[in-house]
Amino acid sequence: MSPASARPGTDRARTAGHAIVESLALHGVRRVFAVPGESYLDVLDGLHDSDITTVVCRHEGGATYMAEAHGKLTGEPGVAMVTRGPGAANAYVAVHAAWQDATPLVLFVGLIPSDHRDREAFQDFDPRAWFGTQAKRVLLLDRPERASELVAEAFFAARSGRPGPVVVGLPEDIITRPASPELHPVVPVTDGGVAPAELDALRDLFVRAERPLILAGGPRWTPRAAARLTAFAERHRIPVAQDWRASDRVPFDSPVNTGQLGYGRLDSLARRVEEADLLLCVGGVLTDVPSDGYTLRQSPSSTTVVANIDATLRGRSGALTRQILAAPDTFTEALVGLDLTGHPDWTRWTAEAREEQARHAALPAAARTGAGLPATAPGTAHMTSVIAELVERLPDDAVHTFGAGNHCIWAQRYLPTRVFPSQLSMRNGSMGYSVPAALAASLESPGRLTVAIAGDGEFLMNGQEIATAVQYGAAFLVILMDNRQYGTIREHQERHYPGRISGTQLANPDFAAYARAFGAHGETVTADDQAAGAVERALKAVTDERRPAVIHVVVDQNIPLP
């Protein structure tokens, strides 16, 4: 697009809406996820002649989840666009997720005309009141000449320090007015640094430690940072635990990978967190879930070092010995050369932890046939059998997505994560994420196989985005566990109100037919001996035919979790 005009063939000055689109391109944005609205038509008009792909979605929650997943996958802000009032309300769930998961995200919200504010106009709301507690910044475009500047500020805020969501409000009258003739340049983000004195102090702590442990998690990771941390830990045989649903920092098969903290974690790993005489947190901090609700490692005498880029240490719990203000890439560059000559022998401490995790992550020997698994009701299959068939066929660089629910146990326990990034999930427990995240991952990395693990309740919150996937050529596999209930809540219910099932049971459609109605591949598994063929055919549809596939796995709702 010509920087001097808003539309080719006209002499009209660049509008604020068009300046926003040009600024997105300047920031490297290749696609935006949108549900259109009359409130931001000028931005949509700017996208018409842009190289940026507009992915038109079916629900604002799905669109903004896609943008959030893009942020997790690439480390760069995902971009969503929605309209005022109801559209913004629907997007809120993903903003909350990005806030708690520290994901870079920029949400553009079309607003009512500026002179209609505070008059109870159609779909009016206060963006700062709605989003002020769940976004790093809420920016309102009140001066059209600042349109490009606001984009630069939004991207800087979303990426800097502890990343997170930024909301930009666009009044429909302001975006049609002339903008500045110049675009605001990209604002660089610092990765921090590691001073020699900090490295010396860390070295002293390591060489005195009998039982060191590294906890990897949080934002701002890169493939290079993950590889460096792995190399350092493997060279010195230091065990690495990984944060809740962040299991791709150290490879699945690494001799130092001791599993993830959080729900479903090993009791033995929780004990090691308590027993460690040095805990080095890289990228993140010991928050609610990995600390078992602020119970693990809360002693004031614990020795804990945090290396991350958040000066506020938001979410931290327990004692803090030292913080090194550096993003994972910068910190691991310094760490990999750290000389630990003279450190104690940590071989046994690490090997025992690794053996426990390897046993935990190994599928049952006869899982593919169902032999040795609990008997199920007629017309049902084991989720474990389907996952075993899938694992047998997964490439090393597969991407896994999942949202929230008991079905996630199979994904986080058994699906191998051998490269970074390869796991996209919700650390804040938000449902409806698996399909939008898989769509975003497939569009961003079409050469990698993307697999979503979904539950019946979780899938139907955003399963309609399969229509979007078909429209834009996103190809991924969905393994859908149908136990006809909100299983996680049922589990809590049985614990606290045994035998009194209330508000958790579901009546479900034929999910395979639902998928086929959108143009995807769909089939149903009701017995273990059907799993192999179903997985083979579904993967062929994804890889050879380049279309989504859904395997509807009907399971016995009374079978315990693995």
C-alpha positions as CSV (number, residue, x, y, z in Angstrom):
1,M,0.0,0.0,0.0
2,S,1.3,3.5,-0.8
3,P,2.2,5.3,2.4
4,A,0.7,8.5,0.9
5,S,-2.8,7.3,0.4
6,A,-5.5,5.2,2.0
7,R,-6.8,3.7,-1.2
8,P,-5.0,3.0,-4.5
9,G,-6.0,5.5,-7.2
10,T,-7.1,8.2,-4.8
11,D,-5.4,11.3,-3.3
12,R,-7.1,10.9,0.1
13,A,-4.7,11.1,3.0
14,R,-3.8,8.0,4.9
15,T,-6.5,7.3,7.5
16,A,-5.9,6.2,11.0
17,G,-7.4,2.8,10.2
18,H,-5.1,2.3,7.3
19,A,-2.1,3.5,9.3
20,I,-2.9,0.8,11.8
21,V,-2.7,-1.8,9.1
22,E,0.6,-0.5,7.7
23,S,2.0,-0.4,11.2
24,L,1.0,-4.0,11.8
25,A,2.9,-4.9,8.6
26,L,5.9,-2.9,9.9
27,H,5.9,-5.0,13.1
28,G,6.0,-8.2,11.0
29,V,2.4,-9.3,11.4
30,R,1.4,-11.8,8.7
31,R,-2.1,-12.6,9.8
32,V,-4.9,-11.3,12.1
33,F,-7.7,-13.2,13.6
34,A,-11.0,-11.3,13.3
35,V,-14.7,-11.3,13.7
36,P,-15.8,-8.3,11.7
37,G,-17.8,-5.4,13.0
38,E,-19.1,-2.1,11.6
39,S,-17.1,-0.3,14.3
40,Y,-13.8,-0.9,12.6
41,L,-14.6,-0.9,8.9
42,D,-11.8,1.4,8.0
43,V,-9.3,-1.1,9.4
44,L,-10.9,-3.9,7.4
45,D,-10.7,-1.7,4.4
46,G,-7.0,-1.2,5.0
47,L,-6.5,-5.0,5.3
48,H,-8.1,-5.3,1.8
49,D,-5.0,-4.2,0.0
50,S,-2.5,-5.5,2.6
51,D,-0.3,-8.6,2.5
52,I,-1.7,-9.4,5.9
53,T,-4.1,-12.4,5.8
54,T,-7.4,-11.7,7.6
55,V,-8.5,-15.0,9.2
56,V,-12.3,-14.5,9.6
57,C,-13.4,-16.5,12.6
58,R,-16.8,-17.7,13.9
59,H,-16.5,-16.4,17.5
60,E,-14.5,-13.7,19.2
61,G,-13.3,-16.1,21.9
62,G,-12.0,-18.4,19.2
63,A,-10.3,-15.6,17.3
64,T,-8.6,-14.3,20.4
65,Y,-7.5,-17.8,21.5
66,M,-5.9,-18.1,18.1
67,A,-4.0,-14.9,18.6
68,E,-2.9,-16.1,22.1
69,A,-1.7,-19.4,20.6
70,H,0.2,-17.5,18.0
71,G,1.9,-15.6,20.8
72,K,2.9,-18.7,22.6
73,L,4.2,-20.4,19.5
74,T,6.2,-17.5,18.1
75,G,7.0,-15.3,21.0
76,E,5.6,-12.3,19.0
77,P,2.2,-10.8,19.8
78,G,-0.8,-12.5,18.1
79,V,-3.3,-10.0,16.8
80,A,-7.1,-10.3,17.1
81,M,-9.8,-7.8,16.0
82,V,-13.3,-7.7,17.4
83,T,-16.1,-5.2,17.6
84,R,-17.5,-3.3,20.6
85,G,-19.8,-4.5,23.4
86,P,-20.7,-8.2,22.8
87,G,-17.6,-8.8,20.6
88,A,-15.3,-7.5,23.3
89,A,-17.1,-9.5,26.0
90,N,-16.6,-12.7,24.0
91,A,-12.9,-12.0,23.6
92,Y,-12.4,-11.4,27.3
93,V,-11.8,-15.0,28.1
94,A,-8.7,-15.1,26.0
95,V,-7.4,-11.8,27.4
96,H,-7.6,-13.3,30.9
97,A,-5.8,-16.4,29.6
98,A,-3.0,-14.3,28.1
99,W,-2.7,-12.2,31.3
100,Q,-2.3,-15.3,33.5
101,D,-0.1,-17.2,31.0
102,A,2.1,-14.2,30.2
103,T,1.4,-14.4,26.5
104,P,2.0,-11.4,24.1
105,L,-1.3,-10.5,22.5
106,V,-2.7,-7.3,21.0
107,L,-6.5,-7.1,20.8
108,F,-8.0,-4.3,18.7
109,V,-11.6,-3.5,19.6
110,G,-13.8,-1.3,17.5
111,L,-15.7,1.3,19.6
112,I,-18.7,3.6,19.3
113,P,-18.1,7.1,17.9
114,S,-16.2,9.2,20.4
115,D,-18.9,11.8,20.9
116,H,-21.4,9.0,21.8
117,R,-19.5,8.0,24.9
118,D,-21.3,8.0,28.3
119,R,-24.7,8.2,26.7
120,E,-25.7,4.6,26.8
121,A,-25.2,4.3,23.1
122,F,-25.6,1.0,21.2
123,Q,-23.0,-1.5,22.5
124,D,-21.2,1.1,24.5
125,F,-18.8,0.0,27.3
126,D,-15.7,1.3,29.1
127,P,-12.7,-0.6,27.8
128,R,-10.5,0.6,30.7
129,A,-13.0,-0.6,33.3
130,W,-13.5,-4.0,31.5
131,F,-9.9,-4.8,30.7
132,G,-7.9,-2.7,33.1
133,T,-7.2,-5.5,35.6
134,Q,-6.5,-8.1,33.0
135,A,-4.3,-6.3,30.4
136,K,-0.9,-4.7,30.6
137,R,-2.2,-1.6,28.9
138,V,-5.5,-0.4,27.6
139,L,-5.0,2.3,24.9
140,L,-7.7,4.4,23.3
141,L,-7.1,6.1,20.0
142,D,-8.4,9.6,20.5
143,R,-6.1,11.4,18.1
144,P,-5.9,9.9,14.6
145,E,-2.4,11.2,14.0
146,R,-1.2,8.9,16.9
147,A,-2.5,5.7,15.3
148,S,0.9,4.3,14.3
149,E,2.4,5.4,17.7
150,L,-0.3,3.4,19.5
151,V,0.4,0.3,17.6
152,A,4.1,0.6,18.4
153,E,3.3,1.2,22.1
154,A,0.9,-1.7,22.2
155,F,3.5,-4.1,20.7
156,F,6.2,-2.9,23.0
157,A,4.0,-3.4,26.1
158,A,2.8,-6.8,24.9
159,R,6.4,-8.0,24.4
160,S,8.5,-6.3,27.1
161,G,9.2,-7.6,30.6
162,R,6.7,-10.2,31.5
163,P,4.6,-10.4,28.3
164,G,0.9,-10.1,28.3
165,P,-2.2,-8.8,26.5
166,V,-2.7,-5.2,25.4
167,V,-6.1,-3.8,24.3
168,V,-6.4,-1.0,21.8
169,G,-9.8,0.7,21.5
170,L,-10.6,2.2,18.0
171,P,-13.5,4.7,17.9
172,E,-15.2,4.3,14.5
173,D,-15.1,8.0,13.8
174,I,-11.5,8.5,14.7
175,I,-10.1,5.7,12.5
176,T,-11.5,7.4,9.4
177,R,-9.7,10.6,10.0
178,P,-6.3,11.5,8.5
179,A,-3.3,10.0,10.3
180,S,0.4,11.1,10.5
181,P,2.2,10.8,7.2
182,E,5.0,8.9,8.9
183,L,4.8,5.5,10.6
184,H,6.2,5.1,14.1
185,P,9.2,2.8,14.2
186,V,9.2,-0.5,16.2
187,V,10.2,0.0,19.8
188,P,13.0,-2.5,20.8
189,V,12.6,-4.7,23.8
190,T,15.4,-5.6,26.1
191,D,16.4,-9.1,27.1
192,G,18.2,-7.9,30.2
193,G,21.8,-9.0,31.1
194,V,23.8,-11.1,33.4
195,A,26.6,-9.4,35.4
196,P,29.8,-11.4,36.2
197,A,29.1,-11.0,39.9
198,E,25.7,-12.7,39.4
199,L,27.3,-15.6,37.7
200,D,29.9,-15.9,40.4
201,A,27.2,-16.0,43.1
202,L,25.3,-18.6,41.1
203,R,28.4,-20.7,40.7
204,D,29.1,-20.6,44.4
205,L,25.5,-21.8,45.2
206,F,25.8,-24.7,42.7
207,V,29.2,-26.0,43.9
208,R,27.8,-26.0,47.5
209,A,24.6,-27.7,46.6
210,E,24.1,-31.5,47.2
211,R,20.6,-31.6,45.6
212,P,20.2,-28.8,43.0
213,L,17.0,-28.6,40.8
214,I,16.2,-26.4,37.9
215,L,12.6,-25.3,37.2
216,A,12.0,-24.2,33.6
217,G,8.9,-22.3,32.6
218,G,7.4,-18.9,32.0
219,P,7.6,-16.7,28.9
220,R,10.2,-15.3,26.5
221,W,11.7,-18.7,25.6
222,T,13.4,-19.4,22.2
223,P,14.5,-22.7,20.6
224,R,18.1,-21.5,21.3
225,A,17.4,-20.9,25.0
226,A,15.8,-24.3,25.4
227,A,18.7,-26.0,23.7
228,R,21.3,-24.2,25.8
229,L,19.5,-25.0,29.1
230,T,19.3,-28.7,28.0
231,A,23.0,-28.7,27.2
232,F,24.0,-27.1,30.5
233,A,21.8,-29.5,32.6
234,E,22.9,-32.6,30.7
235,R,26.6,-31.7,30.9
236,H,26.4,-31.3,34.7
237,R,23.6,-33.9,35.3
238,I,21.3,-31.4,37.0
239,P,17.6,-32.5,37.1
240,V,15.1,-30.2,35.4
241,A,11.4,-30.0,36.4
242,Q,9.1,-28.1,34.0
243,D,6.3,-25.7,34.8
244,W,2.6,-26.6,34.5
245,R,1.9,-27.2,30.9
246,A,5.2,-25.9,29.8
247,S,6.8,-29.3,29.1
248,D,8.7,-28.4,26.0
249,R,11.7,-26.5,27.4
250,V,13.7,-29.7,27.9
251,P,13.1,-32.7,25.5
252,F,10.8,-35.5,26.6
253,D,13.6,-38.1,26.4
254,S,16.4,-36.0,27.9
255,P,18.2,-37.8,30.8
256,V,17.6,-34.7,33.0
257,N,13.9,-34.3,32.3
258,T,12.1,-35.1,35.5
259,G,8.6,-34.1,34.5
260,Q,6.2,-31.3,35.2
261,L,4.8,-29.7,38.3
262,G,1.2,-28.9,38.8
263,Y,-1.9,-31.1,38.5
264,G,-1.1,-34.6,37.6
265,R,2.5,-34.3,38.8
266,L,4.5,-37.1,40.4
267,D,4.5,-37.1,44.2
268,S,8.2,-37.9,44.1
269,L,8.9,-34.7,42.0
270,A,7.0,-32.6,44.6
271,R,9.2,-34.1,47.3
272,R,12.3,-33.2,45.3
273,V,11.2,-29.6,45.1
274,E,11.0,-29.6,48.9
275,E,14.3,-31.4,49.3
276,A,16.4,-29.4,46.8
277,D,19.0,-27.3,48.5
278,L,19.1,-25.0,45.5
279,L,16.2,-24.3,43.1
280,L,17.0,-22.3,40.0
281,C,13.9,-21.0,38.3
282,V,14.6,-20.1,34.7
283,G,12.0,-18.0,32.9
284,G,9.3,-18.2,35.4
285,V,8.6,-18.3,39.2
286,L,7.0,-20.8,41.6
287,T,3.4,-19.8,41.2
288,D,0.1,-21.2,42.5
289,V,-0.2,-24.4,40.5
290,P,3.4,-25.7,40.5
291,S,3.6,-24.9,44.2
292,D,0.5,-27.0,44.9
293,G,-1.5,-24.0,46.1
294,Y,1.4,-22.3,47.8
295,T,2.4,-25.3,49.9
296,L,5.6,-26.5,48.2
297,R,8.9,-24.8,49.0
298,Q,7.4,-22.0,51.1
299,S,10.0,-22.2,53.9
300,P,11.9,-18.9,54.5
301,S,15.1,-20.9,54.7
302,S,14.9,-22.2,51.1
303,T,17.6,-21.2,48.6
304,T,15.9,-20.1,45.4
305,V,17.3,-18.1,42.5
306,V,15.0,-16.7,39.8
307,A,16.4,-15.8,36.4
308,N,13.6,-14.0,34.5
309,I,12.9,-10.7,32.9
310,D,10.0,-9.6,35.1
311,A,11.3,-7.0,37.6
312,T,8.0,-7.3,39.5
313,L,8.2,-11.1,40.0
314,R,4.5,-11.3,39.7
315,G,3.1,-14.6,40.9
316,R,6.2,-15.5,43.0
317,S,5.8,-17.5,46.2
318,G,8.3,-18.7,48.8
319,A,11.7,-17.3,49.8
320,L,13.8,-15.6,47.2
321,T,17.6,-15.7,47.5
322,R,18.5,-13.8,44.3
323,Q,17.0,-12.5,41.1
324,I,18.9,-12.3,37.8
325,L,17.0,-9.9,35.5
326,A,17.4,-11.6,32.2
327,A,15.2,-13.3,29.6
328,P,15.9,-17.0,29.0
329,D,17.9,-16.4,25.8
330,T,20.2,-14.0,27.5
331,F,20.5,-16.0,30.7
332,T,21.2,-19.3,29.1
333,E,23.9,-17.8,26.9
334,A,25.7,-16.9,30.1
335,L,24.7,-20.1,31.9
336,V,26.1,-22.5,29.3
337,G,29.6,-21.3,29.9
338,L,29.4,-21.4,33.7
339,D,32.3,-23.4,35.2
340,L,31.1,-25.7,37.9
341,T,34.4,-27.4,38.5
342,G,34.4,-29.1,41.9
343,H,30.7,-29.5,42.2
344,P,29.3,-32.5,44.1
345,D,28.4,-35.7,42.2
346,W,24.7,-35.2,41.3
347,T,24.4,-38.4,39.1
348,R,22.3,-40.5,41.5
349,W,20.1,-37.6,42.5
350,T,19.3,-36.9,38.9
351,A,19.1,-40.5,37.7
352,E,16.5,-41.5,40.3
353,A,14.3,-38.5,39.4
354,R,14.7,-39.3,35.7
355,E,13.8,-43.0,36.2
356,E,10.6,-42.0,38.0
357,Q,9.5,-39.7,35.2
358,A,10.4,-42.2,32.5
359,R,8.2,-44.8,34.1
360,H,5.4,-42.3,34.6
361,A,5.5,-41.2,30.9
362,A,5.7,-44.7,29.4
363,L,2.5,-46.0,27.9
364,P,1.4,-49.4,29.2
365,A,3.0,-52.2,27.3
366,A,-0.2,-53.5,25.7
367,A,-2.0,-50.2,25.5
368,R,-2.5,-50.4,21.7
369,T,-4.7,-53.5,22.2
370,G,-6.3,-52.5,25.4
371,A,-4.9,-55.6,27.1
372,G,-4.2,-55.0,30.8
373,L,-6.4,-51.9,30.9
374,P,-9.6,-51.7,33.0
375,A,-12.6,-53.3,31.3
376,T,-15.0,-50.8,29.7
377,A,-18.7,-50.8,28.9
378,P,-19.7,-52.2,25.5
379,G,-19.5,-49.6,22.8
380,T,-16.6,-47.7,24.4
381,A,-12.8,-47.6,23.9
382,H,-9.8,-46.7,26.0
383,M,-8.4,-43.2,25.4
384,T,-5.0,-44.7,26.2
385,S,-5.3,-47.1,23.3
386,V,-5.9,-44.3,20.8
387,I,-3.1,-42.2,22.3
388,A,-0.7,-45.2,22.0
389,E,-1.5,-45.5,18.3
390,L,-1.0,-41.8,17.9
391,V,2.4,-41.7,19.7
392,E,3.6,-44.6,17.5
393,R,3.1,-42.3,14.4
394,L,4.1,-38.9,15.7
395,P,7.1,-37.0,14.1
396,D,9.6,-35.6,16.6
397,D,8.5,-32.0,15.8
398,A,4.8,-32.4,16.3
399,V,2.8,-29.6,18.0
400,H,0.3,-30.5,20.6
401,T,-2.6,-28.3,21.8
402,F,-5.1,-28.9,24.6
403,G,-7.3,-26.7,26.7
404,A,-8.6,-27.8,30.1
405,G,-10.2,-30.9,31.5
406,N,-9.4,-34.5,32.5
407,H,-8.6,-35.4,28.8
408,C,-5.5,-33.2,29.1
409,I,-3.9,-35.9,31.4
410,W,-3.2,-38.1,28.4
411,A,-1.6,-35.2,26.4
412,Q,0.6,-33.9,29.2
413,R,1.7,-37.3,30.4
414,Y,2.2,-39.3,27.1
415,L,2.7,-37.0,24.1
416,P,6.4,-36.4,23.5
417,T,7.7,-32.8,23.3
418,R,11.1,-33.0,21.7
419,V,11.6,-29.5,20.3
420,F,10.6,-26.0,21.5
421,P,7.9,-24.9,20.9
422,S,5.7,-28.0,20.8
423,Q,3.1,-27.7,23.5
424,L,0.4,-25.1,23.5
425,S,-2.0,-25.2,26.4
426,M,-3.8,-23.1,29.0
427,R,-2.0,-22.7,32.3
428,N,-5.0,-20.8,33.6
429,G,-7.3,-23.7,33.0
430,S,-9.5,-22.0,30.4
431,M,-11.6,-24.3,28.2
432,G,-12.3,-24.1,24.5
433,Y,-8.6,-23.6,23.5
434,S,-7.6,-26.8,21.8
435,V,-9.2,-26.2,18.3
436,P,-8.3,-22.5,17.9
437,A,-4.8,-23.1,19.1
438,A,-4.4,-26.0,16.6
439,L,-5.7,-23.8,13.8
440,A,-3.2,-21.0,14.7
441,A,-0.3,-23.5,14.9
442,S,-1.2,-25.1,11.6
443,L,-1.3,-21.8,9.8
444,E,2.0,-20.6,11.3
445,S,3.9,-24.0,10.9
446,P,2.1,-25.9,8.0
447,G,5.1,-28.2,7.7
448,R,4.6,-29.6,11.2
449,L,1.9,-32.0,12.3
450,T,-0.5,-30.4,14.8
451,V,-2.6,-32.5,17.1
452,A,-5.3,-31.2,19.5
453,I,-6.5,-33.3,22.4
454,A,-10.0,-32.2,23.3
455,G,-12.8,-33.3,25.6
456,D,-16.5,-33.3,24.7
457,G,-17.3,-30.2,26.8
458,E,-14.1,-28.4,25.8
459,F,-14.5,-29.1,22.1
460,L,-18.0,-27.7,21.7
461,M,-17.0,-24.3,23.2
462,N,-15.0,-23.5,20.0
463,G,-15.4,-26.6,17.7
464,Q,-17.2,-24.5,15.1
465,E,-13.8,-23.0,14.2
466,I,-13.2,-26.1,12.2
467,A,-15.2,-24.2,9.6
468,T,-12.5,-21.5,9.7
469,A,-9.8,-24.2,9.4
470,V,-11.4,-25.6,6.3
471,Q,-11.8,-22.1,4.8
472,Y,-8.1,-21.2,5.3
473,G,-6.5,-24.5,4.7
474,A,-5.4,-25.3,8.3
475,A,-4.9,-29.0,8.7
476,F,-4.7,-30.7,12.1
477,L,-5.9,-33.7,14.0
478,V,-8.3,-33.6,16.9
479,I,-8.5,-36.6,19.2
480,L,-11.8,-36.0,21.0
481,M,-12.6,-37.9,24.2
482,D,-16.3,-38.2,24.7
483,N,-17.3,-39.3,28.2
484,R,-20.5,-37.3,28.2
485,Q,-19.7,-35.2,31.2
486,Y,-17.6,-32.3,32.5
487,G,-15.1,-34.8,33.9
488,T,-12.9,-32.6,36.0
489,I,-15.9,-31.2,37.9
490,R,-17.4,-34.6,38.3
491,E,-14.1,-35.8,39.9
492,H,-14.2,-32.9,42.4
493,Q,-17.9,-33.5,43.0
494,E,-17.4,-37.2,43.8
495,R,-14.6,-36.2,46.2
496,H,-16.7,-33.7,48.1
497,Y,-20.3,-34.9,47.5
498,P,-19.9,-38.6,46.7
499,G,-22.8,-40.2,44.7
500,R,-24.6,-36.8,44.2
501,I,-24.0,-36.1,40.5
502,S,-25.3,-32.6,39.7
503,G,-24.7,-30.3,36.8
504,T,-22.0,-32.3,35.1
505,Q,-23.7,-34.6,32.7
506,L,-23.9,-34.0,28.9
507,A,-25.9,-35.2,25.9
508,N,-23.6,-35.1,22.9
509,P,-23.9,-35.1,19.1
510,D,-22.2,-37.4,16.7
511,F,-18.9,-35.5,16.6
512,A,-17.6,-37.3,13.5
513,A,-20.7,-36.2,11.6
514,Y,-20.3,-32.7,13.0
515,A,-16.7,-32.6,11.6
516,R,-17.8,-34.0,8.2
517,A,-20.5,-31.3,8.0
518,F,-17.7,-28.7,7.9
519,G,-15.7,-30.5,5.3
520,A,-13.3,-32.2,7.7
521,H,-12.5,-35.9,8.0
522,G,-14.5,-37.5,10.9
523,E,-14.9,-40.9,12.3
524,T,-15.8,-42.6,15.6
525,V,-13.9,-45.1,17.7
526,T,-16.0,-47.3,20.0
527,A,-13.6,-50.2,20.5
528,D,-9.8,-50.5,21.0
529,D,-9.3,-52.5,17.8
530,Q,-10.7,-49.6,15.8
531,A,-8.0,-47.2,17.0
532,A,-5.1,-48.0,14.6
533,G,-7.2,-47.7,11.5
534,A,-8.9,-44.5,12.7
535,V,-5.5,-42.9,13.4
536,E,-4.0,-44.0,10.1
537,R,-6.9,-42.6,8.1
538,A,-7.1,-39.3,10.0
539,L,-3.4,-38.6,9.7
540,K,-3.7,-39.3,5.9
541,A,-6.5,-36.7,5.7
542,V,-4.3,-34.2,7.6
543,T,-1.0,-34.8,5.8
544,D,-2.0,-35.8,2.3
545,E,-5.4,-34.1,1.9
546,R,-4.5,-31.0,4.0
547,R,-7.8,-30.9,5.9
548,P,-8.7,-31.1,9.5
549,A,-9.7,-34.5,11.0
550,V,-11.6,-35.4,14.1
551,I,-11.5,-38.8,15.8
552,H,-14.5,-39.1,18.1
553,V,-13.4,-41.5,20.9
554,V,-16.4,-42.8,22.9
555,V,-15.2,-43.8,26.4
556,D,-16.6,-45.2,29.6
557,Q,-17.1,-42.2,31.9
558,N,-16.3,-44.4,35.0
559,I,-12.8,-45.4,33.8
560,P,-10.2,-43.8,36.1
561,L,-7.6,-41.4,34.8
562,P,-4.2,-42.9,33.9
